Amino acid sequence: MDEGCPDRDEDGVVDDLDNCVYLPNPEQGDGDRDGLGDVCSEPPPPPSGLTAMPVDGVVQLFWEPVDAAGGVGYNVYRYTPDTSELRYLGASSPATWHPEFLDELGPVVSAAYYVTAVNRYGLESEPSEQVMVSFGTPPVYLPLIIRNHP
């Protein structure tokens, strides 16, 4: 190893020559010859234990953290049945580095959520199990009719 050159994953291969900087791979295997080491070519496992807590148009999502080498972030998706819209909820990828997310639904009455894990190389896991939230039926206001009785 070159003295003074960084080796973040401490696999004996300096970062400038390492085909997978964040995961140890001293053999530098690259079976598909894409320039990314084999240990980095696998997406992380999907998150589990997704739970939603809806309160007054806001949904707090929680899930079990994914334990994957190299670190992971999470992408959060919402499907709204009323509009058949699937929407990514992050401003960038990943949407969050923490196993929780707050979504302000606004006027939406129900929605389904799922979460994926994404590693440092942008590889995204399969989706978590979906969780559905509903705020019930919105109130319907009818005109009040008053009749005078003789």
Sequence and secondary structure as in RCSB ss.txt:
>XXXX:A:sequence
MDEGCPDRDEDGVVDDLDNCVYLPNPEQGDGDRDGLGDVCSEPPPPPSGLTAMPVDGVVQLFWEPVDAAGGVGYN
VYRYTPDTSELRYLGASSPATWHPEFLDELGPVVSAAYYVTAVNRYGLESEPSEQVMVSFGTPPVYLPLIIRNHP
>XXXX:A:secstr
  TTS  TT SSS TTT SSTTS  TT   TT SSS GGGSS     EEEEEEEETTEEEEEEE    TT EEEE
EEEEETTTTEEEE  SSSSSBSSSEEEEE TT  EEEEEEEEEETT  B      EEEE                
